[in-house]
């Protein structure tokens, strides 16, 4: 599946898993949740819908994720962002600078997929 056909939720989950922030977390009192920035604990609850940070709509969240990139992954991210925002050479570079959170999330997932 390509990033063009992935939903925001799919992109968010891929990035969250890569960041290590998405996993079943059980508070052992009120039940289980499918994400929190807590310790990874095995959990048998499958009835809750997973939620992730909204990298596709939150520039700060996607910036945090990009900041975790290795140098090699960062090069792939920048190249992917240029391809997404500048589909042909006639498009101004300003589109890369003003890229939306969704475009940045797509580029990050492309670079993660390429590794």
Helices and strands as residue ranges (DSSP letters): G 3-5, H 8-19, E 25-26, E 32-33, H 59-67, H 71-85, H 94-97, H 101-114
